[in-house]
Amino acid sequence: MAGSVWYNVLMKQNIANYTVVIEKEKRTGTDKICYTAFVPFLGIAVEADSIEKAEQEIQSLIQFHIESLAEEKVEIPVEQNNNFVTKSTVNLPFNAIIANA
């Protein structure tokens, strides 16, 4: 099998891992804080009031998405193990207006 798929012998099923990015944001139209969980490889996202809830909801959405693809007999995309997540530091222009997140 390609990518990061492995077989769980006890449960007799294939397992895949996907990168999830969680960002703290202000909910659109309000000053209320929320957390957005995004799976770049699958192009799906959820919004929740806490990190824990965002993790739970994205897990459910990933499962639903994969099951829907399988039901439709569509090939399930599997993320490769060659991801590297990093941050990049840049200099902001002196006169830049900086948003507070």
N, C-alpha and C positions, 0 to 999 in steps of 0.2 A: 504494500500500500504506500502511496505517496504522501508526502507532507508529514504532519504531526499526528497521524492517526495511529492508534494502537488498539490492540484487542484485549478486552477484559475477560479472562478465562472464567472467572467465577460468575459473572453476570452474562456471559456469552453475547457480548455486543462490542461494536467498534466505538472508540472514544476519540474525539477530536478536540483540540484546544484552539481558542481564538483570542486574540489580543483585544482587551477592553480598555478604553480610555475614559476616565471619569473626570469631569471638569466641574468646578464650583462656579456658578453663574448667578446673575440676577434674573428672575423670571420675567419674561417679556411683559412690559406694561405695568410692572410693579417694582417695589424695592425688596421683595421677598427673595431670599437665597434659595436656590435649588441646585440639584446635581444632575448633570447630563451624562449618561453612559452611552458610549458610541463604539460600535464594532466596525472599524474602517474596512476590513476585508469583506464583510457582508453588506455594508452600507445601511445598517440599522441602528436606531438609537431610541432611548427612553429618557424621560425626565422624572425626577422624584424629589421628595423633600429631605431625604437623608442619603448618605453614601450607602448605608446598608440596604435601604429600599431600592436604590438605583441598581445595586449589585443583584438583588433578587429579581427585579423586573427585567433586567437585561438577560439574565440567565433564562428566564421564562420565554422571552422573545426569541432568543437564539434557538431554543428548543423548538418553539412553534415554527420558526422560519425553516429549520432543517427538516422537521416533520412534514411541512407543507411541500417542500421541494421533493421529498421522497414520495409523498402521495401522488404528486403530479409526474412522477418518473423522470424528474430533472436531476442531472448530475449535481451532487452536493460539492460545493467548493471547499477545499481544505487548505487552510493556511500553512505555508511552509515554515520550517523552523529557522529561517534566516532573517528574522526581524531584529532590528536594533532600534530601540527607542531612546532618543536623546533630546536635549534642549540646546538651543543655540543662543548665545548672547550677542546682541547687536547694540550699536550706539544709536540713540535716538537723536534726531535733530534738535538743536537748542530751543527752537520755537515750537516744538511739537506739543499738541494738546493730548495729555495722557488720561486715558479712561481708568477709573478705579473699579476693579472687578470685585 
